[in-house]
Amino acid sequence: MVGTGDEIDRYVYPLEPERIAQVPAEPRDAARLLDATEMSSPVDRTVAELPGLLGPGDVIVVNNTRVRRARLHLTKVTGGAAEVFLIGPTGDPQLWTALVRPGRRLPPGTQLYRDAVPVVEIVSVLDSGERLVRVLDDSVAEQIGELPLPPYIRHRPDDPERYQTVYAERTGSVAAPTAGLHFTPEVLQRCRDAGANIVTVDLEVGLGTFAPVTADRLDDHVMHTETYAVTDASWAEIQTASRVIAVGTTVVRTLETVASTGRLSGETDIFIRPGFEWQVVDVLMTNFHMPRSTLLVLVEAFVGPDWRTLYSEALQRGFSVGSFGDAMLLRRGIQLPFV
């Protein structure tokens, strides 16, 4: 990756708390869409209007990962409360990396319970500060687990499926590919009717995707690693597209990783930042991201420093930010005349 030494303070913008969406749009495709694909002032649309912007030769790529019920509220044998956040499986199907609270009071060997049923055992403390845990009862863990919403969302939706995309298939992520939350089966069908093809990839979204950058310089940021997979058929269709439209930054990371490595599956720690040499993605549909995030850095790599004025314009128009917030449609490298 290109080492530009950019300061993370460049990726801070004024954000009032009320602009952070707390509930998803209803219906899903009523979410607003700031269309910045043409050489004119961005157009205020809704996601329901997306099919009218598509045509033959367009390939829409979505991440079909499903969010795991990763947050477990348990108790110690003494009755004290404990929380286990399952991050990811290891080679052993029972062993997981996890975050636990209160960590100091949960040494290796501790068993944690739900209604007197042992569910998790703490195995060891890892160098990263995470724990290796053994899931003793998969069925209970899946039954009682909660979807891990971002910390800025204060209330859980009445329907947990609102934090899953309608096309989610394989469980594996600890956060949703949020740009896809706006799609309905009807919108997807109208995209096909317009001549666009829809293909899927799989990237297991990890905690690091939405974590703020804590280093002062991008050069010093350690990028998280995520597992991805793309089928031969999907990649062949993407390569012959006249325009590749990525739904979300996780799709971007997947496609550009495949293009740069030649591997259709594996792990990626790709850090897309200004100076990145794009190979696949032409158009990006994405939500508005939180300050100091690597996702905001990716947006600047895609459209340039004008992202700041684009965000300012969106906030002035009342667009909302975050996982349940509104979306924008960006064309790579576009220079907007109002900036």
Backbone hydrogen bonds in HBPLUS format (Angstrom, degrees):
<---DONOR---> <-ACCEPTOR-->    atom                        ^
c    i                          cat <-CA-CA->   ^        H-A-AA   ^      H-
h    n   atom  resd res      DA  || num        DHA   H-A  angle D-A-AA Bond
n    s   type  num  typ     dist DA aas  dist angle  dist       angle   num
A0218-LEU N   A0006-ASP O   3.01 MM 212  5.70 162.7  2.04 163.2 168.8     1
A0010-ARG N   A0007-GLU O   3.12 MM   3  5.97 167.3  2.14 121.0 125.0     2
A0008-ILE N   A0216-ASP O   2.87 MM 208  5.49 167.2  1.89 145.7 148.5     3
A0011-TYR N   A0008-ILE O   2.86 MM   3  5.57 164.7  1.88 122.6 127.8     4
A0292-ARG N   A0011-TYR O   2.75 MM 281  5.16 167.1  1.77 150.7 151.7     5
A0019-ARG N   A0016-GLU O   2.92 MM   3  5.59 162.1  1.95 123.7 129.7     6
A0020-ILE N   A0017-PRO O   3.10 MM   3  5.60 166.7  2.12 116.2 120.4     7
A0321-VAL N   A0019-ARG O   2.76 MM 302  5.96 161.1  1.80 156.9 162.6     8
A0021-ALA N   A0321-VAL O   2.97 MM 300  5.85 152.7  2.05 152.9 160.1     9
A0030-ALA N   A0027-PRO O   2.98 MM   3  5.44 162.5  2.01 118.8 123.1    10
A0031-ALA N   A0028-ARG O   3.23 MM   3  6.18 167.6  2.25 124.5 126.3    11
A0048-ALA N   A0029-ASP O   3.05 MM  19  4.96 131.1  2.29 154.0 139.7    12
A0047-VAL N   A0031-ALA O   2.93 MM  16  5.85 151.8  2.01 167.4 172.6    13
A0327-ALA N   A0032-ARG O   2.92 MM 295  6.17 179.4  1.92 162.2 162.1    14
A0033-LEU N   A0045-ARG O   2.75 MM  12  4.90 168.3  1.76 121.8 122.7    15
A0045-ARG N   A0033-LEU O   2.84 MM  12  4.90 157.1  1.90 146.5 151.3    16
A0034-LEU N   A0327-ALA O   2.94 MM 293  6.40 158.3  1.99 137.5 140.2    17
A0329-LEU N   A0034-LEU O   2.82 MM 295  6.05 161.2  1.86 148.4 147.6    18
A0035-ASP N   A0043-VAL O   2.82 MM   8  4.98 165.6  1.84 159.5 155.5    19
A0043-VAL N   A0035-ASP O   2.95 MM   8  4.98 153.6  2.03 140.2 139.8    20
A0036-ALA N   A0329-LEU O   2.77 MM 293  5.67 160.1  1.81 156.7 163.6    21
A0040-SER N   A0038-GLU O   2.79 MM   2  5.51 139.5  1.95 103.9  91.4    22
A0049-GLU N   A0046-THR O   2.95 MM   3  5.54 156.2  2.01 114.5 121.7    23
A0050-LEU N   A0047-VAL O   2.99 MM   3  5.28 164.0  2.02 113.4 118.7    24
A0052-GLY N   A0049-GLU O   3.07 MM   3  5.71 139.3  2.24 119.0 128.9    25
A0053-LEU N   A0050-LEU O   2.83 MM   3  5.42 165.6  1.85 126.0 130.9    26
A0054-LEU N   A0051-PRO O   3.19 MM   3  5.35 166.8  2.21 112.3 114.6    27
A0058-ASP N   A0055-GLY O   3.16 MM   3  5.90 159.7  2.20 140.9 144.3    28
A0242-SER N   A0057-GLY O   2.92 MM 185  4.95 151.8  2.00 132.9 139.5    29
A0197-ASN N   A0058-ASP O   2.98 MM 139  6.38 163.0  2.00 156.4 157.3    30
A0059-VAL N   A0243-ARG O   2.92 MM 184  6.25 159.7  1.96 171.2 173.4    31
A0245-ILE N   A0059-VAL O   2.86 MM 186  6.04 175.6  1.87 158.9 160.0    32
A0060-ILE N   A0197-ASN O   2.75 MM 137  6.11 164.9  1.78 169.1 168.5    33
A0199-VAL N   A0060-ILE O   2.91 MM 139  6.31 161.0  1.95 165.2 171.5    34
A0061-VAL N   A0245-ILE O   2.88 MM 184  6.14 165.0  1.90 161.0 161.7    35
A0247-VAL N   A0061-VAL O   2.96 MM 186  5.98 162.5  1.99 169.4 168.5    36
A0062-VAL N   A0199-VAL O   3.03 MM 137  6.47 159.8  2.07 157.7 163.1    37
A0201-VAL N   A0062-VAL O   2.89 MM 139  6.25 147.0  2.00 158.2 165.7    38
A0064-ASN N   A0201-VAL O   2.98 MM 137  6.27 158.2  2.03 179.1 173.3    39
A0169-GLU N   A0064-ASN O   2.79 MM 105  5.68 168.0  1.80 159.5 155.2    40
A0066-ARG N   A0170-ARG O   2.86 MM 104  5.41 149.5  1.96 135.0 130.3    41
A0172-GLY N   A0066-ARG O   2.94 MM 106  5.98 162.0  1.98 163.1 157.3    42
A0173-SER N   A0066-ARG O   3.14 MM 107  6.00 171.6  2.15 146.8 146.8    43
A0068-ARG N   A0173-SER O   2.66 MM 105  5.64 175.3  1.66 162.9 161.2    44
A0070-ALA N   A0068-ARG O   2.86 MM   2  5.21 126.2  2.16 108.1  91.7    45
A0086-LEU N   A0070-ALA O   2.94 MM  16  4.93 161.9  1.97 140.6 139.8    46
A0071-ARG N   A0146-GLU O   3.11 MM  75  5.01 168.5  2.13 153.6 150.2    47
A0146-GLU N   A0071-ARG O   2.85 MM  75  5.01 158.2  1.90 137.9 145.0    48
A0072-LEU N   A0084-VAL O   2.79 MM  12  5.11 170.7  1.80 158.0 161.0    49
A0084-VAL N   A0072-LEU O   2.96 MM  12  5.11 160.6  2.00 145.9 152.4    50
A0074-LEU N   A0082-ALA O   2.85 MM   8  5.16 160.4  1.88 152.2 156.1    51
A0082-ALA N   A0074-LEU O   2.89 MM   8  5.16 151.5  1.97 143.3 136.9    52
A0075-THR N   A0113-TYR O   2.88 MM  38  5.14 147.0  1.99 138.1 148.1    53
A0113-TYR N   A0075-THR O   2.72 MM  38  5.14 167.4  1.73 151.9 155.9    54
A0076-LYS N   A0080-GLY O   2.74 MM   4  5.22 157.9  1.79 151.9 159.7    55
A0079-GLY N   A0076-LYS O   2.88 MM   3  5.18 157.6  1.93 110.0 117.6    56
A0083-GLU N   A0101-ARG O   2.81 MM  18  5.13 157.3  1.86 150.2 155.5    57
A0101-ARG N   A0083-GLU O   2.89 MM  18  5.13 148.4  1.99 147.6 153.1    58
A0085-PHE N   A0099-LEU O   2.76 MM  14  5.00 166.7  1.77 157.3 160.1    59
A0099-LEU N   A0085-PHE O   2.93 MM  14  5.00 152.6  2.00 137.5 145.1    60
A0087-ILE N   A0097-THR O   2.85 MM  10  5.51 153.9  1.91 140.2 146.6    61
A0097-THR N   A0088-GLY O   2.91 MM   9  5.51 161.7  1.95 166.3 168.7    62
A0090-THR N   A0095-LEU O   3.00 MM   5  5.75 141.2  2.15 165.4 154.3    63
A0095-LEU N   A0092-ASP O   3.00 MM   3  5.33 144.2  2.13 112.3 122.6    64
A0135-VAL N   A0094-GLN O   2.81 MM  41  5.22 166.1  1.83 154.9 155.9    65
A0096-TRP N   A0133-VAL O   2.87 MM  37  5.36 161.1  1.91 154.4 160.6    66
A0133-VAL N   A0096-TRP O   2.83 MM  37  5.36 167.5  1.85 160.8 164.8    67
A0098-ALA N   A0131-ARG O   2.83 MM  33  5.16 142.6  1.96 149.3 156.1    68
A0131-ARG N   A0098-ALA O   2.78 MM  33  5.16 174.0  1.79 157.3 159.4    69
A0105-ARG N   A0102-PRO O   3.03 MM   3  5.61 143.2  2.17 115.9 126.4    70
A0106-LEU N   A0103-GLY O   3.13 MM   3  5.29 164.6  2.16 112.9 114.3    71
A0110-THR N   A0107-PRO O   3.10 MM   3  5.92 155.2  2.17 147.2 149.9    72
A0109-GLY N   A0122-ILE O   2.69 MM  13  5.43 175.5  1.70 153.7 152.0    73
A0122-ILE N   A0110-THR O   2.85 MM  12  5.36 162.0  1.88 158.3 162.6    74
A0112-LEU N   A0120-VAL O   2.74 MM   8  5.22 162.7  1.76 163.8 166.2    75
A0119-VAL N   A0112-LEU O   2.84 MM   7  5.94 171.1  1.85 159.1 162.0    76
A0120-VAL N   A0112-LEU O   3.37 MM   8  5.22 164.7  2.39 133.8 138.0    77
A0114-ARG N   A0117-VAL O   2.95 MM   3  5.24 149.6  2.04 138.1 146.8    78
A0117-VAL N   A0114-ARG O   3.00 MM   3  5.24 160.9  2.03 111.4 116.8    79
A0136-LEU N   A0119-VAL O   2.67 MM  17  4.90 147.4  1.78 132.1 139.8    80
A0121-GLU N   A0134-ARG O   2.90 MM  13  5.10 149.1  2.00 140.8 150.8    81
A0134-ARG N   A0121-GLU O   2.80 MM  13  5.10 162.1  1.83 150.9 157.1    82
A0123-VAL N   A0132-LEU O   2.75 MM   9  5.36 151.8  1.83 152.8 159.0    83
A0124-SER N   A0132-LEU O   3.22 MM   8  5.22 152.1  2.30 135.6 140.4    84
A0132-LEU N   A0124-SER O   2.91 MM   8  5.22 165.0  1.93 145.6 149.4    85
A0126-LEU N   A0130-GLU O   2.82 MM   4  5.37 167.3  1.84 157.4 159.3    86
A0129-GLY N   A0126-LEU O   2.93 MM   3  5.39 162.0  1.96 116.0 121.9    87
A0141-ALA N   A0137-ASP O   3.09 MM   4  6.31 166.3  2.11 154.2 158.4    88
A0142-GLU N   A0138-ASP O   2.97 MM   4  6.16 162.0  2.00 155.0 158.7    89
A0143-GLN N   A0139-SER O   3.06 MM   4  6.11 149.3  2.15 137.8 146.6    90
A0144-ILE N   A0140-VAL O   2.91 MM   4  6.05 159.0  1.95 159.5 162.8    91
A0145-GLY N   A0141-ALA O   2.96 MM   4  5.64 134.8  2.17 139.5 149.7    92
A0153-ILE N   A0150-PRO O   3.09 MM   3  5.76 166.5  2.11 121.5 125.8    93
A0162-ARG N   A0159-ASP O   2.97 MM   3  5.83 170.0  1.98 128.3 131.5    94
A0163-TYR N   A0160-PRO O   3.04 MM   3  5.84 169.1  2.05 122.2 125.6    95
A0164-GLN N   A0161-GLU O   2.98 MM   3  5.01 148.8  2.08 112.3 111.4    96
A0168-ALA N   A0165-THR O   3.30 MM   3  5.28 170.2  2.31 105.9 108.0    97
A0174-VAL N   A0205-VAL O   2.93 MM  31  6.00 169.4  1.95 162.8 163.5    98
A0178-THR N   A0176-ALA O   3.04 MM   2  5.16 115.8  2.46 108.2  91.2    99
A0180-GLY N   A0177-PRO O   3.07 MM   3  6.01 149.2  2.16 129.3 135.4   100
A0181-LEU N   A0178-THR O   3.02 MM   3  5.26 157.1  2.07 108.2 115.5   101
A0183-PHE N   A0180-GLY O   3.24 MM   3  5.75 168.8  2.26 117.4 120.7   102
A0188-LEU N   A0184-THR O   3.04 MM   4  6.31 165.7  2.06 157.7 161.5   103
A0189-GLN N   A0185-PRO O   2.99 MM   4  6.20 154.8  2.06 143.9 150.5   104
A0190-ARG N   A0186-GLU O   2.96 MM   4  6.21 155.0  2.02 146.9 153.8   105
A0191-CYS N   A0187-VAL O   2.91 MM   4  6.18 142.2  2.06 146.6 157.0   106
A0192-ARG N   A0188-LEU O   3.12 MM   4  6.49 153.3  2.20 144.5 151.0   107
A0193-ASP N   A0189-GLN O   2.82 MM   4  6.14 155.2  1.88 147.6 155.6   108
A0194-ALA N   A0190-ARG O   3.01 MM   4  6.14 134.8  2.22 133.8 144.3   109
A0194-ALA N   A0191-CYS O   3.20 MM   3  5.14 129.4  2.47  91.7 104.8   110
A0196-ALA N   A0191-CYS O   3.16 MM   5  5.67 147.2  2.27 159.5 149.7   111
A0195-GLY N   A0192-ARG O   2.88 MM   3  5.18 156.8  1.94 109.5 117.2   112
A0202-ASP N   A0229-ALA O   2.97 MM  27  5.17 150.6  2.06 160.3 164.5   113
A0229-ALA N   A0202-ASP O   2.75 MM  27  5.17 136.1  1.94 147.9 157.7   114
A0204-GLU N   A0227-THR O   2.86 MM  23  5.50 160.5  1.89 163.6 169.7   115
A0209-THR N   A0206-GLY O   3.20 MM   3  5.79 156.2  2.26 114.3 120.3   116
A0211-ALA N   A0208-GLY O   3.29 MM   3  4.94 150.5  2.39  94.0 102.6   117
A0213-VAL N   A0292-ARG O   2.62 MM  79  5.54 166.3  1.64 172.0 175.3   118
A0220-ASP N   A0217-ARG O   3.03 MM   3  5.46 146.6  2.15 108.3 117.4   119
A0221-HIS N   A0218-LEU O   3.09 MM   3  5.19 162.6  2.12 107.8 113.4   120
A0226-GLU N   A0268-THR O   2.98 MM  42  5.48 154.7  2.05 144.6 151.2   121
A0268-THR N   A0226-GLU O   2.82 MM  42  5.48 159.2  1.87 154.9 161.1   122
A0228-TYR N   A0266-GLY O   2.92 MM  38  5.68 163.5  1.94 156.3 160.1   123
A0266-GLY N   A0228-TYR O   3.15 MM  38  5.68 154.6  2.22 151.6 148.0   124
A0230-VAL N   A0264-LEU O   2.76 MM  34  5.18 140.0  1.92 155.1 166.1   125
A0235-TRP N   A0231-THR O   3.03 MM   4  6.27 169.2  2.04 155.0 157.8   126
A0236-ALA N   A0232-ASP O   2.95 MM   4  6.11 154.8  2.01 148.6 155.5   127
A0237-GLU N   A0233-ALA O   3.11 MM   4  6.32 155.1  2.18 145.3 151.3   128
A0238-ILE N   A0234-SER O   2.94 MM   4  6.20 156.0  1.99 152.0 159.1   129
A0239-GLN N   A0235-TRP O   2.97 MM   4  6.13 155.6  2.03 147.0 152.9   130
A0241-ALA N   A0238-ILE O   3.25 MM   3  5.26 163.4  2.28 104.4 109.3   131
A0282-ASP N   A0244-VAL O   3.03 MM  38  5.29 157.9  2.08 140.5 147.1   132
A0283-VAL N   A0244-VAL O   3.06 MM  39  6.31 160.0  2.10 157.7 156.5   133
A0246-ALA N   A0283-VAL O   2.86 MM  37  6.25 154.3  1.92 169.1 161.6   134
A0285-MET N   A0246-ALA O   2.92 MM  39  6.20 172.6  1.93 166.5 167.4   135
A0248-GLY N   A0285-MET O   2.75 MM  37  5.77 139.5  1.91 158.6 172.1   136
A0252-VAL N   A0248-GLY O   3.30 MM   4  6.69 155.6  2.36 140.6 147.4   137
A0253-ARG N   A0249-THR O   2.93 MM   4  6.17 164.9  1.95 151.6 154.1   138
A0254-THR N   A0250-THR O   3.07 MM   4  6.23 154.3  2.14 140.4 147.4   139
A0255-LEU N   A0251-VAL O   2.91 MM   4  6.12 175.2  1.91 164.1 163.2   140
A0256-GLU N   A0252-VAL O   3.00 MM   4  6.04 172.2  2.00 158.7 161.3   141
A0257-THR N   A0253-ARG O   3.06 MM   4  5.95 140.8  2.22 133.6 143.8   142
A0258-VAL N   A0254-THR O   3.03 MM   4  6.33 162.7  2.06 155.1 158.7   143
A0259-ALA N   A0255-LEU O   3.01 MM   4  6.25 162.8  2.04 149.4 154.4   144
A0260-SER N   A0256-GLU O   3.06 MM   4  6.11 148.1  2.17 136.2 143.8   145
A0261-THR N   A0257-THR O   2.90 MM   4  5.96 146.4  2.02 152.4 161.0   146
A0262-GLY N   A0258-VAL O   2.71 MM   4  5.13 151.2  1.79 141.7 148.8   147
A0276-PHE N   A0273-ARG O   2.96 MM   3  5.74 140.8  2.12 152.7 159.0   148
A0332-ARG N   A0282-ASP O   2.97 MM  50  5.53 176.2  1.97 159.2 158.7   149
A0284-LEU N   A0330-LEU O   2.82 MM  46  5.11 159.2  1.86 147.2 154.4   150
A0330-LEU N   A0284-LEU O   2.80 MM  46  5.11 167.8  1.81 148.2 152.2   151
A0286-THR N   A0328-MET O   3.03 MM  42  5.61 156.2  2.09 154.3 161.7   152
A0328-MET N   A0286-THR O   2.81 MM  42  5.61 147.8  1.91 153.6 162.5   153
A0322-GLY N   A0288-PHE O   3.01 MM  34  5.98 174.1  2.02 158.6 159.8   154
A0296-LEU N   A0293-SER O   3.16 MM   3  5.39 131.1  2.41 100.5 111.7   155
A0297-VAL N   A0293-SER O   3.33 MM   4  6.75 148.8  2.44 139.3 147.7   156
A0298-LEU N   A0294-THR O   2.94 MM   4  6.24 150.2  2.03 141.8 149.4   157
A0299-VAL N   A0295-LEU O   3.04 MM   4  6.36 150.9  2.13 140.8 148.2   158
A0300-GLU N   A0296-LEU O   3.10 MM   4  6.44 154.6  2.17 145.6 151.2   159
A0301-ALA N   A0297-VAL O   3.03 MM   4  6.37 152.7  2.10 146.5 154.5   160
A0302-PHE N   A0298-LEU O   3.02 MM   4  6.30 134.6  2.23 141.9 154.5   161
A0302-PHE N   A0299-VAL O   3.04 MM   3  5.01 128.9  2.32  93.9 107.9   162
A0303-VAL N   A0299-VAL O   2.96 MM   4  6.24 160.0  2.00 159.3 162.8   163
A0304-GLY N   A0300-GLU O   2.64 MM   4  4.55 141.4  1.79 129.2 137.2   164
A0333-GLY N   A0302-PHE O   2.76 MM  31  5.98 160.7  1.80 153.0 159.8   165
A0307-TRP N   A0304-GLY O   3.25 MM   3  6.36 157.9  2.30 129.4 131.2   166
A0308-ARG N   A0305-PRO O   3.38 MM   3  6.44 163.4  2.40 126.9 126.5   167
A0310-LEU N   A0306-ASP O   3.06 MM   4  6.34 158.0  2.11 153.2 160.2   168
A0311-TYR N   A0307-TRP O   2.82 MM   4  6.07 156.4  1.87 153.3 158.4   169
A0312-SER N   A0308-ARG O   2.97 MM   4  6.20 159.6  2.01 145.0 151.1   170
A0313-GLU N   A0309-THR O   2.86 MM   4  6.03 159.3  1.90 147.7 152.9   171
A0314-ALA N   A0310-LEU O   2.98 MM   4  6.20 157.4  2.03 145.1 151.3   172
A0315-LEU N   A0311-TYR O   2.89 MM   4  6.14 162.6  1.92 156.9 160.8   173
A0316-GLN N   A0312-SER O   2.98 MM   4  6.18 154.8  2.05 146.4 153.6   174
A0317-ARG N   A0313-GLU O   3.06 MM   4  6.30 140.1  2.22 141.2 151.9   175
A0317-ARG N   A0314-ALA O   3.11 MM   3  5.07 124.4  2.43  92.5 106.9   176
A0319-PHE N   A0314-ALA O   2.98 MM   5  5.37 166.0  2.00 151.0 146.3   177
A0318-GLY N   A0315-LEU O   3.06 MM   3  5.02 156.9  2.11 100.5 107.5   178
A0326-ASP N   A0320-SER O   3.08 MM   6  5.31 145.0  2.21 112.4 120.1   179
A0325-GLY N   A0322-GLY O   2.89 MM   3  4.80 157.5  1.94 106.5 112.4   180
A0334-ILE N   A0331-ARG O   3.16 MM   3  5.69 164.0  2.19 139.0 137.0   181
A0339-VAL N   A0336-LEU O   3.22 MM   3  5.76 160.9  2.26 115.5 121.1   182
